[in-house]
Amino acid sequence: MTKIIALTNQKGGVGKTTTAVNLAASLAALDRRVLLVDLDPQGHATMGSGADKHDLDASVLDVVLGEKRPTEVIIDCPQAGYALLPGNGDLTAAEVELLDRREGRERCLVKALEEVAGEYDVVLIDCPPSLNMLTVNALTAADGVLIPLQCEFYALEGLSALLDTVEQIKDSVNPQIEIYGILRTMFDARNSLTRDVSKQLRDYFGDALLKTTIPRNVRVAEAPSHGLPVTQYARFSRGSQAHRVLAKELIRRLSL
């Protein structure tokens, strides 16, 4: 059964897109059929997958607005190992278009993914770093949420706001949605603040806090400029190995 996972955090710069790309590649390397949906107007997941966001015949915008079928837009990323529903700056138009719709505006992505989700074991949605109609569409379509989080003081405040949003979605349009896990990114165990925030997360969230951590790693930062996941760019690096461990933890946790 397909699992649809939204990777989201209303705070930018926490490694959300990096996690989406490298988790997709790591799951694919473990023989899972993966679709990565780039719902962020920045299009970084598209570029990091080896596609040119400036040279797309169509994008996820066309799918969300019902102008094209997903099968007409999905592209293969052979080096990364997964399929991609690409996105770019055109997605900024989706916010206005969706807000103008009176009915069903939060379910546009649900309808689009219903057509193809069964062809994949996992669908990962890279959300925008804000709460807008695109994020609401992702949370409405998702079975669960994976929250990348940097261990710093303001991250906890942002996490509280995000959890409130998920609860609102659960109460209104998607009662099945769950928190699949909180992932600590850019992790440095030598930093006392990192250790303190980790303890607070563990005390408050318990098993929702994933055991895997993603370390700061220069290879992870370099990989997008080559249009590759770090698992392909530097497969023996600490960052690559951490994402493979993450994929295995999620496979066990979610029975993927």
Secondary structure as GFF3:
##gff-version 3
##sequence-region A 1 256
A	DSSP	beta_strand	3	7	.	.	.	ID=ss1
A	DSSP	alpha_helix	16	29	.	.	.	ID=ss2
A	DSSP	beta_strand	34	38	.	.	.	ID=ss3
A	DSSP	alpha_helix	44	48	.	.	.	ID=ss4
A	DSSP	alpha_helix	60	64	.	.	.	ID=ss5
A	DSSP	alpha_helix	70	73	.	.	.	ID=ss6
A	DSSP	beta_strand	75	77	.	.	.	ID=ss7
A	DSSP	beta_strand	82	85	.	.	.	ID=ss8
A	DSSP	three_ten_helix	89	91	.	.	.	ID=ss9
A	DSSP	alpha_helix	92	100	.	.	.	ID=ss10
A	DSSP	three_ten_helix	105	107	.	.	.	ID=ss11
A	DSSP	alpha_helix	108	114	.	.	.	ID=ss12
A	DSSP	three_ten_helix	117	119	.	.	.	ID=ss13
A	DSSP	beta_strand	122	126	.	.	.	ID=ss14
A	DSSP	alpha_helix	133	141	.	.	.	ID=ss15
A	DSSP	beta_strand	144	150	.	.	.	ID=ss16
A	DSSP	alpha_helix	153	172	.	.	.	ID=ss17
A	DSSP	beta_strand	178	187	.	.	.	ID=ss18
A	DSSP	alpha_helix	192	205	.	.	.	ID=ss19
A	DSSP	three_ten_helix	206	208	.	.	.	ID=ss20
A	DSSP	beta_strand	209	215	.	.	.	ID=ss21
A	DSSP	alpha_helix	218	222	.	.	.	ID=ss22
A	DSSP	three_ten_helix	223	226	.	.	.	ID=ss23
A	DSSP	alpha_helix	230	233	.	.	.	ID=ss24
A	DSSP	alpha_helix	238	254	.	.	.	ID=ss25
###
